[in-house]
Amino acid sequence: MKKFAKIVAGSLSALPFMALAQTQVDTSYLRSLITGAKNLLDQLVIFLVALAVVWFIWNVVRYVMSSDEEKKGAAKSQMIWGIIAIAVIVSIWGIVGILQNLFGVGSGAVVDPANLLP
């Protein structure tokens, strides 16, 4: 019981410091970190879509140029995986856009971390 009383007393004595810490939050570093991550992810999505399209086209060329049925089958299988990859990437991109509209965060906007604090 004495340990519990000490923990409660220590926690209650720290409350004013926690309240003061919340009023002086510098969010410029966090804002720049979020902006940088958003820009990186935007570029990554574009790169992945381009990579999937190039992969699909490369396998179409392999399929057309190949005379061996085994190689055609392998190229056809890879074309299917390329289509699946494009569909998955674009659908995830669409879901993210729907969630942005649902929560009121525009595609060009970055959430201000200062507004997240009560």
C-alpha positions as CSV (number, residue, x, y, z in Angstrom):
1,M,0.0,0.0,0.0
2,K,2.9,2.4,0.7
3,K,4.3,1.8,-2.8
4,F,1.0,2.6,-4.3
5,A,0.7,5.8,-2.3
6,K,4.2,6.8,-3.4
7,I,3.4,6.1,-7.1
8,V,0.2,8.1,-6.9
9,A,1.9,11.0,-5.1
10,G,4.7,11.1,-7.6
11,S,2.3,11.0,-10.5
12,L,0.2,13.8,-9.1
13,S,3.2,15.9,-8.5
14,A,4.3,15.5,-12.1
15,L,0.9,16.7,-13.5
16,P,1.8,20.5,-13.5
17,F,5.0,19.8,-15.4
18,M,3.1,17.7,-18.0
19,A,0.5,20.5,-18.4
20,L,3.3,23.1,-18.9
21,A,5.1,20.9,-21.4
22,Q,2.0,20.7,-23.6
23,T,1.7,24.5,-24.1
24,Q,5.2,24.9,-25.5
25,V,5.3,22.4,-28.3
26,D,7.6,23.2,-31.2
27,T,6.1,21.4,-34.2
28,S,8.2,22.7,-36.9
29,Y,10.5,19.7,-36.9
30,L,7.6,17.2,-36.8
31,R,5.8,19.1,-39.6
32,S,8.9,19.0,-41.8
33,L,9.3,15.3,-41.0
34,I,5.7,14.5,-42.0
35,T,6.0,16.6,-45.2
36,G,9.2,14.8,-46.1
37,A,7.7,11.4,-45.5
38,K,4.6,12.4,-47.6
39,N,6.8,13.6,-50.5
40,L,8.8,10.4,-50.4
41,L,5.7,8.2,-50.4
42,D,4.2,10.1,-53.3
43,Q,7.3,9.5,-55.3
44,L,7.5,5.9,-54.3
45,V,3.9,5.2,-55.5
46,I,4.7,6.8,-58.9
47,F,7.9,4.7,-59.1
48,L,6.1,1.5,-58.2
49,V,3.3,2.1,-60.8
50,A,6.0,2.8,-63.5
51,L,8.0,-0.3,-62.5
52,A,4.9,-2.5,-62.7
53,V,3.9,-1.1,-66.1
54,V,7.5,-1.6,-67.4
55,W,7.5,-5.2,-66.0
56,F,4.2,-5.9,-67.8
57,I,5.3,-4.5,-71.1
58,W,8.6,-6.4,-70.9
59,N,6.8,-9.6,-70.4
60,V,4.4,-8.8,-73.3
61,V,7.5,-8.4,-75.5
62,R,8.9,-11.7,-74.2
63,Y,5.6,-13.4,-74.9
64,V,5.4,-12.1,-78.5
65,M,9.1,-12.8,-79.3
66,S,9.3,-16.2,-77.8
67,S,8.7,-19.3,-80.0
68,D,9.0,-21.8,-77.2
69,E,5.8,-22.7,-75.4
70,E,7.5,-23.0,-72.0
71,K,8.9,-19.5,-72.3
72,K,5.5,-18.2,-73.5
73,G,3.9,-19.8,-70.4
74,A,6.4,-18.2,-68.1
75,A,6.0,-14.8,-69.8
76,K,2.2,-15.1,-69.6
77,S,2.4,-15.9,-65.9
78,Q,4.6,-12.8,-65.3
79,M,2.2,-10.7,-67.3
80,I,-0.7,-11.7,-65.0
81,W,1.4,-10.9,-62.0
82,G,2.2,-7.5,-63.5
83,I,-1.5,-6.8,-64.0
84,I,-2.2,-7.8,-60.4
85,A,0.6,-5.6,-59.2
86,I,-0.7,-2.6,-61.1
87,A,-4.3,-3.3,-59.8
88,V,-3.1,-3.6,-56.2
89,I,-1.0,-0.4,-56.3
90,V,-3.7,1.7,-57.9
91,S,-6.4,0.3,-55.6
92,I,-4.4,1.1,-52.5
93,W,-3.7,4.6,-53.9
94,G,-7.5,4.9,-54.4
95,I,-8.3,3.7,-50.8
96,V,-5.8,6.3,-49.5
97,G,-7.5,9.0,-51.5
98,I,-10.9,7.9,-50.1
99,L,-9.6,8.0,-46.6
100,Q,-8.1,11.4,-47.1
101,N,-11.5,12.7,-48.3
102,L,-13.3,11.0,-45.5
103,F,-11.1,12.5,-42.7
104,G,-10.9,15.9,-44.4
105,V,-7.2,15.8,-45.2
106,G,-6.6,17.1,-48.7
107,S,-4.1,15.4,-51.0
108,G,-1.8,18.4,-50.9
109,A,-2.3,19.2,-47.2
110,V,-0.1,18.0,-44.4
111,V,-1.7,17.6,-41.0
112,D,-0.4,20.2,-38.5
113,P,0.8,18.3,-35.4
114,A,-0.1,21.3,-33.2
115,N,-3.8,20.7,-34.0
116,L,-3.6,17.1,-32.8
117,L,-3.0,18.1,-29.2
118,P,-6.0,18.8,-27.1
